[in-house]
């Protein structure tokens, strides 16, 4: 089965794994997915990730993070910009999920970064996902 949107597939796998209390999850590797998981790790939503060669495109093994009593760190993860509708925002129009407790992952000309980093570097771009 062909998957058109690899990033939406990865976010759905993370959402399902968090709901099922899994420790790790695998996703198909591409440049955008690697940037998204790097931002998730930088912002503290996942413990880490590593690349696994499978003879084809490669996989990303994502180690999920939970709180001290087992509570979820990722409560909601939503794909904003989709194949049929791209969402672009300037630096002044970037959303602040939960007044800054969540993040928006933005694909910019300088790479994939969080909305906080976009504001410090004064750059906008395509809003890929929102994580709360």
Backbone torsions as a table, in degrees:
resi	resn	phi	psi	omega
1	UNK	NA	130.9	-179.8
2	UNK	-85.3	136.2	177.7
3	UNK	-108.5	122.6	-177.6
4	UNK	-80.9	-44.4	-175.2
5	UNK	-110.6	95.8	-175.8
6	UNK	-68.7	-30.5	179.9
7	UNK	-71.6	-42.1	176.6
8	UNK	-63.3	-37.9	177.6
9	UNK	-63.7	-42.9	179.2
10	UNK	-64.3	-43.6	179.7
11	UNK	-64.5	-36.8	176.8
12	UNK	-67.5	-39.6	177.0
13	UNK	-63.0	-41.8	178.1
14	UNK	-64.5	-45.1	180.0
15	UNK	-59.5	-45.4	-180.0
16	UNK	-68.0	-39.3	-179.3
17	UNK	-67.2	-39.4	177.9
18	UNK	-65.2	-40.9	179.5
19	UNK	-64.5	-32.9	-179.7
20	UNK	-93.2	6.5	177.7
21	UNK	60.3	37.8	176.7
22	UNK	-76.4	154.5	178.1
23	UNK	-86.6	-38.2	-179.8
24	UNK	-133.9	161.5	176.0
25	UNK	-146.4	146.7	178.7
26	UNK	-108.2	142.4	176.8
27	UNK	-140.3	157.3	178.5
28	UNK	-70.2	138.9	-176.7
29	UNK	-91.0	131.0	165.1
30	UNK	-149.3	176.2	-172.6
31	UNK	-63.1	-41.7	-180.0
32	UNK	-67.5	-42.2	179.3
33	UNK	-63.6	-39.5	177.3
34	UNK	-63.2	-39.2	177.1
35	UNK	-66.8	-39.6	-179.5
36	UNK	-65.0	-46.2	-179.4
37	UNK	-69.5	-29.4	176.2
38	UNK	-65.5	-40.5	177.4
39	UNK	-67.3	-40.6	178.5
40	UNK	-61.6	-38.8	178.1
41	UNK	-71.0	-42.4	-179.9
42	UNK	-61.0	-36.0	-178.6
43	UNK	-89.1	-3.4	174.0
44	UNK	88.0	18.6	179.3
45	UNK	-88.5	-21.7	174.7
46	UNK	-131.4	158.4	180.0
47	UNK	-76.3	-39.5	-178.6
48	UNK	178.9	178.8	177.9
49	UNK	-153.5	158.9	175.8
50	UNK	-147.8	157.5	-179.5
51	UNK	-94.7	137.0	179.6
52	UNK	-121.5	122.1	177.6
53	UNK	-77.5	133.1	177.5
54	UNK	-124.5	12.5	179.5
55	UNK	85.9	-7.3	178.3
56	UNK	-120.5	-116.9	-176.5
57	UNK	-82.0	-25.9	-177.7
58	UNK	101.2	161.1	-179.7
59	UNK	-125.3	157.5	172.5
60	UNK	-112.3	123.5	174.2
61	UNK	-96.2	115.5	-175.2
62	UNK	-105.0	124.9	177.5
63	UNK	-95.2	115.3	-175.1
64	UNK	-79.6	157.3	-175.5
65	UNK	-118.8	139.9	176.9
66	UNK	-129.9	162.5	-179.8
67	UNK	-74.5	178.3	-177.0
68	UNK	-63.3	-27.9	178.1
69	UNK	-103.6	14.5	178.4
70	UNK	88.9	9.7	-179.8
71	UNK	-75.9	155.6	-176.5
72	UNK	-72.9	138.1	172.7
73	UNK	-86.5	-39.4	176.7
74	UNK	-95.0	109.3	178.5
75	UNK	-90.8	-36.5	-179.6
76	UNK	-146.7	133.4	176.3
77	UNK	-136.0	120.6	-171.0
78	UNK	-128.4	134.4	173.7
79	UNK	-80.9	119.0	-177.6
80	UNK	-89.1	-56.3	-178.6
81	UNK	-89.8	122.1	-175.3
82	UNK	-115.0	176.3	-179.6
83	UNK	-62.8	-37.6	-177.7
84	UNK	-86.4	-16.2	-177.6
85	UNK	-148.4	104.6	178.2
86	UNK	-84.7	141.3	-178.7
87	UNK	-117.3	113.2	178.8
88	UNK	-112.7	139.1	179.7
89	UNK	-136.3	143.7	171.6
90	UNK	-78.6	170.9	-176.0
91	UNK	-63.4	-32.0	-179.7
92	UNK	-78.0	-19.6	-176.6
93	UNK	-102.0	5.3	-179.5
94	UNK	-66.8	132.5	-179.6
95	UNK	-71.3	155.4	175.2
96	UNK	-117.0	93.1	-178.7
97	UNK	-63.5	130.4	-178.9
98	UNK	51.2	42.8	179.9
99	UNK	51.5	38.8	174.7
100	UNK	102.4	-6.0	176.7
101	UNK	-76.0	-28.9	175.2
102	UNK	-102.1	-179.1	178.8
103	UNK	-133.3	157.1	166.9
104	UNK	-109.6	135.5	176.4
105	UNK	-97.1	123.5	-172.7
106	UNK	-121.2	132.5	174.1
107	UNK	-95.1	114.7	-176.4
108	UNK	-116.3	178.5	175.9
109	UNK	-70.1	-18.0	177.8
110	UNK	-95.6	7.2	-179.2
111	UNK	113.9	-178.3	-179.9
112	UNK	-85.8	130.1	-178.6
113	UNK	-150.8	168.1	178.7
114	UNK	-80.5	165.7	-179.6
115	UNK	-65.3	-31.9	177.9
116	UNK	-62.7	-45.8	-179.4
117	UNK	-68.0	-33.9	176.9
118	UNK	-62.3	-38.8	179.6
119	UNK	-68.2	-37.8	179.6
120	UNK	-70.5	-34.8	179.8
121	UNK	-91.1	-2.6	177.8
122	UNK	54.7	55.8	179.1
123	UNK	-138.8	139.8	177.5
124	UNK	-109.0	-175.7	179.4
125	UNK	170.3	-154.6	-178.1
126	UNK	-86.9	123.1	179.0
127	UNK	-78.4	108.4	-175.0
128	UNK	-81.3	-50.9	-175.0
129	UNK	-153.3	162.5	174.0
130	UNK	-122.2	131.0	-179.0
131	UNK	-123.7	129.3	178.1
132	UNK	-128.0	NA	NA
